[in-house]
Amino acid sequence: MKIKNITLIVFTALSVFACTNLDEELFDRVKDENFGKTPKEIEALAGGAYSSLRGFSDAISNAYPASEYVFFLNEVVSDEATIPTRGTDWYDGGQYQNAQRHTWTADNGMILSAWRYCYAGIAKINSIIYQIDKSGLSEEDKKPIFSELKSVRAYYYYMLLDLFGNVPIVTDFEDLGLPENSSRQDVYNFVESELLEALPYLPSNIAYSKFTKNVAYSLLARLYLNSEAFIGTPRWQDCIDMCQNISGYTLEPDYFANFATQNEKSTETILAIPYDSDAGTVGNYMSSMSYHYLQKFAVSPTGDYQWSANGMCAQPGVYSSFDDLDRRKSALLEGDQINLATGSVIIMDSGQPLTYTEDISNFEDAKQNEGVRLNKYEINAGDQWERDNDFVLIRYAEVLMMQAECYVRLNSPDLSRPFLDQINERAGMETPDIIDLEYIDKELLREFIFEGHRRTDNIRFGTFFQPWWEKGTTEAYRAIFPIPTSVLNTNTNLNQNSGYPN
């Protein structure tokens, strides 16, 4: 039996995109009713759901989750990262300046990229569910497969819940109607119910880069941790309960082992997006988006390293907020950059030394060496453009920190100490005598620097709305982003989020 490619129609209806480049075959048709019965065929189909996590780029947007717009969107609106304009570099229509200053509009390219990333993944998963449903597989055999696929889809909807709030819920591959907004409460309920219903059928064992019970519990814990920010209802104890269901992981003794070239060996990673340069899986080139163009000579005497873009860096004050004894401070790169061929400081084209500084003199016209750089993922001479470092989405340290925060919010800070002690011991630090939310907030920045968490943390702690570097007071409605203009133009059934112009 053959079917027409409904994926493209659904994408157009959502104004997601009209063509894709996901570096994987789009399984958009079932060859016959027997397809999908063998484990290999099922694995091939389900693999399409996971490959969608790597993202894509095309003429419309750039939607790689480990770099570029999707990651940038969460980072540069937070108090952690910034992308200053350097001469003519990194202006791009002012989208980074608007993100920094919280003056973004529905035309911002990063916002469109995040929307398209999520709905591209959702549409692909819906098509896979459709194919398997028509494959002739028994209903009982479908349950664990559908549970895994729906859990991946719930991950995308969690991101949409966090970023946009009131979004369409699309689950029927054959429904060609233009969808309407669902309320943020409805999206929240959908994510929760999908994960809870999937849990009994998900595998209990640890399976790297696969959706298991541990992954579902982790996502539910995130959902409950941010429940008050999302829907106005705190669920701190529910977050703790989910965390306590997670087992089989330990903190890596070396913090940076989680971001090594071969970080798939980490005992801490609960969920990651695998990348392999030999397989051409495009996406994890995050470090190159931060380093100066000539950083390659600090990596290799011959400059045997792919080019860098001199973009994202830490906001002033972030680097100095780390204690000098904190091992995690090395996740940021500051100071002189030495040319391995000469033993001297690298000289920029301006004739000035390549010395990364914490201060940024002029956000709209920064010097090329200003801003402390991301230095978290391991880099090596000879690295290809597509790095072999897997992109970490969830690790066990987050499970510990969620429990610590919830106990503080439940007025039981002493119960948070065992979790914080584990984090601090690895960092070479000591847990303070007084544990409060201010300390938890700062510790979250230190532990998860440049991991894409910070915007959500800022909103949960309320700091998102307060002035900081190059930003005034933020209006409450900006806790979620606007639905992109091009999406509204394509689908007249959608309403813009409150506070933003229609």
C-alpha positions in Angstrom: 0.0 0.0 0.0 1.3 3.4 -0.9 0.3 6.8 0.6 0.9 10.3 -0.5 3.4 12.4 1.3 1.3 14.2 3.8 4.3 15.4 5.8 4.8 18.4 3.4 1.2 19.4 3.6 1.2 19.4 7.4 4.4 21.4 7.5 3.0 24.0 5.2 -0.2 24.2 7.2 1.9 25.0 10.3 4.2 27.2 8.2 7.0 25.0 9.5 8.8 24.6 6.2 8.4 23.5 2.6 11.6 21.5 2.3 14.0 19.9 4.6 17.6 18.8 4.9 17.8 16.5 7.9 20.7 14.4 6.7 18.4 11.4 7.1 15.9 9.7 4.8 12.4 11.0 5.5 10.3 7.9 5.9 7.2 9.4 4.3 5.6 6.4 2.8 4.9 2.8 3.6 5.8 0.5 0.9 3.4 -2.3 1.8 1.4 -3.5 4.8 4.2 -5.9 5.9 6.8 -3.2 6.3 7.7 -2.6 9.9 7.3 -6.1 11.2 11.0 -6.9 11.6 13.1 -5.4 14.4 15.4 -3.9 11.9 12.6 -2.2 10.0 11.1 -0.9 13.3 14.5 0.4 14.4 14.9 2.2 11.1 11.5 3.9 11.4 12.0 4.9 15.1 15.5 6.1 14.2 13.9 8.9 12.1 12.5 10.4 15.3 15.9 10.6 16.9 17.6 11.9 13.8 15.1 14.8 13.8 16.7 16.0 17.1 19.8 16.9 15.2 18.0 19.7 13.4 18.4 21.1 10.0 19.1 24.3 8.0 17.7 25.6 4.8 17.0 28.9 3.0 14.4 29.8 5.6 16.2 29.2 9.0 19.0 27.5 10.8 17.7 25.1 13.3 20.6 23.1 14.8 19.9 22.5 18.6 23.5 22.4 19.6 24.5 25.7 18.0 23.1 28.5 16.0 19.5 29.8 16.4 17.7 27.3 18.6 20.5 27.2 21.2 21.2 31.0 20.8 17.6 31.9 21.5 17.7 30.4 25.0 21.2 31.7 25.8 21.3 35.3 24.6 18.0 36.3 26.2 19.4 35.1 29.6 21.9 36.7 32.0 24.5 34.2 30.9 25.5 34.8 27.2 25.5 37.5 24.6 26.3 38.0 20.9 27.8 41.5 20.6 28.0 43.1 17.2 31.7 43.3 16.1 32.0 45.8 13.3 29.9 44.3 10.5 29.9 40.8 12.1 26.9 39.4 14.0 24.5 42.2 13.3 22.1 40.1 11.2 19.3 42.6 11.1 19.7 43.4 14.8 18.2 40.1 16.0 20.9 39.5 18.6 20.7 43.0 19.9 17.0 42.7 20.2 17.3 39.4 22.0 19.9 40.8 24.4 17.6 43.8 25.2 14.4 41.8 25.3 12.9 43.9 22.5 12.4 41.0 20.0 9.5 40.9 17.6 7.7 38.1 15.9 10.1 38.6 12.9 13.2 37.5 14.8 14.9 34.7 12.8 15.9 32.8 15.9 12.3 32.6 17.1 11.3 31.2 13.7 14.1 28.6 13.8 13.0 27.3 17.2 9.4 27.0 16.0 10.4 25.2 12.9 12.8 22.9 14.7 10.1 21.7 17.1 7.4 21.3 14.5 9.7 19.6 12.0 10.4 16.9 14.6 6.7 16.6 15.5 5.6 16.2 11.9 8.3 13.6 11.3 7.2 11.6 14.4 3.6 11.8 13.4 4.4 10.4 10.0 6.4 7.5 11.6 3.5 6.7 14.0 1.2 6.6 11.0 3.5 4.2 9.1 3.9 1.8 12.0 0.1 1.9 12.7 -0.5 0.8 9.1 2.3 -1.8 9.1 0.3 -4.8 10.2 2.1 -5.0 13.5 -0.1 -6.2 16.4 -1.6 -3.7 18.7 0.3 -5.1 21.7 3.6 -4.9 19.8 2.9 -1.3 18.8 2.5 -0.1 22.4 6.3 0.1 23.4 7.2 1.6 20.0 4.4 4.2 20.1 5.4 5.0 23.7 8.9 5.7 22.7 7.9 7.9 19.7 5.3 9.8 21.7 7.9 10.5 24.4 10.2 12.1 21.8 7.3 14.1 20.6 6.5 15.1 24.2 10.1 16.5 24.4 9.4 18.7 21.4 6.1 19.9 23.0 7.9 20.6 26.3 10.1 23.0 24.4 7.2 24.6 22.7 5.4 24.9 26.1 8.5 26.6 27.5 9.2 28.9 24.5 5.8 29.7 23.1 3.2 28.5 25.5 0.0 28.6 23.5 0.7 26.3 20.5 -1.2 23.9 18.2 -1.2 20.3 19.4 -1.0 18.2 16.2 -0.9 14.4 16.5 -3.0 13.1 13.5 -0.9 12.7 10.4 -4.0 12.5 8.2 -5.6 15.7 9.5 -4.9 18.4 6.9 -6.9 21.2 8.6 -5.2 24.3 9.8 -4.8 23.9 13.6 -5.7 26.4 16.2 -3.8 27.4 19.4 -4.1 25.2 22.4 -3.8 27.0 25.7 -0.5 26.8 27.7 -2.4 24.7 30.3 -3.6 22.3 27.6 -0.1 21.9 26.2 1.2 21.3 29.8 -1.5 18.7 30.3 -0.6 17.0 27.0 3.1 16.8 27.8 2.3 15.3 31.2 -0.2 12.8 30.0 1.9 11.6 27.1 4.8 10.9 29.3 2.8 9.3 32.1 1.0 7.1 29.6 4.2 6.0 28.0 6.1 5.2 31.2 4.8 1.6 31.7 6.0 0.6 28.2 9.4 2.4 28.1 12.5 0.3 28.8 13.8 0.4 32.4 17.5 -0.1 31.4 19.9 2.6 30.6 20.1 3.0 26.8 22.3 5.8 25.5 20.5 8.5 23.5 17.2 6.6 23.7 14.0 7.5 25.5 13.7 5.3 28.6 11.8 5.4 31.9 14.7 7.5 33.3 14.4 10.0 30.5 10.6 10.3 30.9 11.0 10.8 34.7 13.6 13.5 34.0 11.3 15.4 31.6 8.4 15.1 34.1 10.7 16.5 36.8 11.5 19.4 34.6 7.9 20.0 33.9 7.0 20.0 37.6 10.0 22.1 38.5 8.7 24.9 36.1 5.0 24.2 36.7 4.5 27.5 38.6 6.1 29.5 35.9 4.2 27.6 33.2 0.7 27.4 34.6 0.8 29.1 38.0 0.7 25.9 40.0 3.8 24.9 42.0 4.6 21.2 42.1 7.8 21.0 44.0 7.1 17.7 45.7 6.1 16.1 42.4 9.4 17.1 40.9 11.2 15.5 43.8 9.2 12.3 43.4 10.1 12.1 39.8 13.8 12.6 40.5 13.7 9.8 43.1 12.5 7.4 40.4 15.7 7.9 38.4 18.5 5.4 38.9 21.6 4.0 37.5 23.6 7.2 37.0 26.5 8.8 38.9 28.4 12.0 38.6 31.5 11.8 36.4 34.5 12.5 38.7 35.8 14.9 36.0 33.1 17.5 35.2 34.5 17.9 31.6 34.2 14.2 30.8 30.6 15.0 30.0 31.7 17.2 27.1 34.7 15.2 25.9 35.0 14.2 22.3 34.0 10.6 23.2 31.4 11.8 25.8 29.1 8.9 25.0 31.1 7.1 27.7 29.8 9.4 30.4 28.1 7.7 33.4 26.2 11.0 34.0 24.4 11.6 30.7 20.7 10.7 30.7 19.9 12.0 27.3 22.2 13.3 24.5 22.0 13.9 20.7 24.7 11.8 19.1 27.0 13.3 16.5 29.6 11.6 14.4 31.7 13.4 11.9 32.3 10.2 9.9 28.5 9.9 9.5 28.1 13.5 8.5 25.7 14.3 11.3 25.7 18.1 11.2 25.1 20.1 14.3 27.5 20.2 17.2 29.9 22.9 16.2 29.1 25.0 19.3 32.7 25.8 20.3 33.4 27.2 16.8 30.5 29.7 17.2 32.4 31.3 20.2 36.1 31.3 19.5 37.9 34.1 17.6 38.8 33.4 14.0 42.5 32.8 14.8 41.8 30.5 17.8 42.9 27.7 15.5 46.6 28.6 16.1 46.0 28.0 19.9 44.7 24.5 19.0 47.3 23.5 16.4 50.7 24.9 15.4 49.7 24.7 11.8 46.1 25.9 12.4 44.7 22.4 11.7 41.3 23.3 13.0 38.1 24.3 11.4 37.3 28.0 11.3 35.6 29.8 14.2 33.0 32.5 14.0 33.8 34.8 16.9 30.2 35.1 18.1 28.7 34.1 21.4 30.5 34.9 24.6 29.7 35.4 28.3 28.1 38.5 29.5 30.3 40.8 31.7 30.3 39.6 35.3 29.7 35.9 34.5 33.3 34.8 34.5 34.2 36.7 37.7 31.2 35.2 39.5 33.1 31.9 39.6 35.5 31.3 42.5 39.1 30.8 41.2 39.1 27.4 42.9 36.0 26.3 41.1 37.0 23.8 38.5 34.0 24.7 36.3 35.5 28.1 35.7 37.6 26.4 32.9 34.4 26.1 31.0 35.1 29.8 30.1 38.2 30.9 28.2 39.8 34.2 29.3 43.1 35.9 28.8 46.0 35.5 26.3 45.7 32.9 23.6 49.1 31.5 22.7 50.2 30.6 19.2 51.5 27.1 19.5 54.0 27.6 16.6 55.6 30.7 18.1 55.0 30.5 21.9 53.7 34.1 21.8 50.3 35.6 22.0 48.3 35.4 18.8 48.1 38.7 17.0 44.8 39.7 15.5 44.5 41.5 12.1 44.2 44.7 14.0 47.7 44.2 15.3 46.4 43.8 18.9 47.0 40.6 20.9 44.2 38.0 21.1 43.4 38.4 24.8 39.9 37.6 25.8 38.5 40.1 28.2 35.5 39.9 30.5 34.5 43.5 29.8 32.7 44.4 26.5 33.3 48.1 25.9 30.5 48.7 23.4 27.8 46.1 22.8 27.0 47.5 19.3 30.6 47.8 18.2 32.6 45.4 20.4 36.3 44.6 19.8 37.1 41.2 18.3 38.7 39.9 21.5 36.1 41.2 24.0 34.0 38.7 25.8 35.0 35.5 27.6 34.5 32.5 25.4 32.7 29.1 25.6 35.3 26.4 26.3 33.2 23.6 27.6 33.3 21.0 24.8 36.6 19.4 24.1 38.4 20.5 20.9 41.4 18.9 19.2 43.7 19.6 16.3 42.3 18.1 13.2 38.6 18.3 14.3 36.2 18.4 11.4 33.5 20.9 11.1 31.0 18.4 12.5 32.2 17.5 15.9 32.1 14.1 17.5 31.1 15.5 20.8 27.5 14.4 21.5 25.3 17.3 22.6 24.1 16.8 26.2 20.4 17.4 26.9 20.0 16.0 30.4 22.6 14.8 32.9 22.4 13.5 36.4 23.7 16.7 37.9 20.4 18.3 36.9 18.5 15.6 38.8 20.5 16.5 41.9 20.0 20.2 41.5 16.3 19.9 40.9 15.9 18.1 44.2 18.1 20.6 46.0 16.0 23.5 44.7 12.7 22.0 45.5 13.7 21.2 49.1 14.7 24.9 49.5 11.4 26.0 48.0 9.6 23.6 50.4 11.4 25.3 53.3 13.6 22.3 54.0 17.1 23.6 53.0 18.9 21.0 55.1 17.5 18.3 52.9 19.1 19.9 49.9 22.6 19.6 51.3 23.4 16.0 50.3 22.6 16.8 46.7 24.6 20.0 46.7 27.6 18.4 48.4 28.0 16.0 45.5 28.0 18.9 43.0 30.4 21.0 45.0 32.8 18.2 45.8 33.4 17.6 42.2 33.8 21.4 41.5 36.3 21.7 44.3 34.0 23.9 46.4 32.1 23.6 49.7 28.4 24.0 50.2 27.8 27.1 52.3 26.2 27.1 55.7 23.2 29.0 54.4 21.4 27.5 51.5 18.8 29.7 49.9 17.3 30.4 46.5 19.8 33.0 45.7 22.6 30.5 46.2 20.7 27.8 44.2 20.2 30.3 41.3 23.9 31.1 41.1 24.9 27.5 41.4 22.7 26.6 38.5 24.5 29.1 36.4 27.9 27.7 37.4 27.0 24.0 36.9 25.1 24.4 33.6 27.0 27.3 32.0 26.3 27.3 28.3 24.0 24.2 28.4 20.8 26.1 27.3 19.1 26.1 30.7 19.6 29.7 31.7 16.5 31.4 30.2 14.2 28.9 31.9 16.0 29.3 35.2 15.9 33.1 34.9 12.1 33.0 34.4 11.5 30.5 37.3 13.6 32.7 39.7 12.0 36.0 38.5 15.4 37.5 37.5 14.4 37.4 33.8 12.2 40.5 34.4 14.8 42.6 36.2 17.4 44.8 34.6 20.9 43.5 33.8 23.7 44.3 31.4 22.4 46.0 28.3 18.8 45.3 29.4 16.1 47.2 31.2 13.0 45.8 32.9 11.3 43.1 30.9 7.5 43.0 30.5 5.8 39.9 32.0 4.4 38.8 28.6 7.9 38.2 27.3 8.2 35.1 29.4 7.1 33.4 26.2 8.0 34.3 22.6 5.6 35.5 20.0 4.4 33.1 17.3 6.5 33.9 14.2 4.9 36.3 11.7 5.3 33.9 8.8 3.4 31.2 10.7 0.5 33.6 11.5 0.4 34.7 7.8 0.1 31.1 6.7 -2.3 29.9 9.3 -5.1 32.4 10.0 -6.6 30.1 12.7 -3.7 31.0 15.0 -3.8 33.9 17.5 -0.7 35.8 18.5 0.4 35.4 22.2 -0.9 38.1 24.5 1.2 41.3 24.6 2.6 41.0 21.1 1.1 42.9 18.1 -1.1 40.7 15.9 
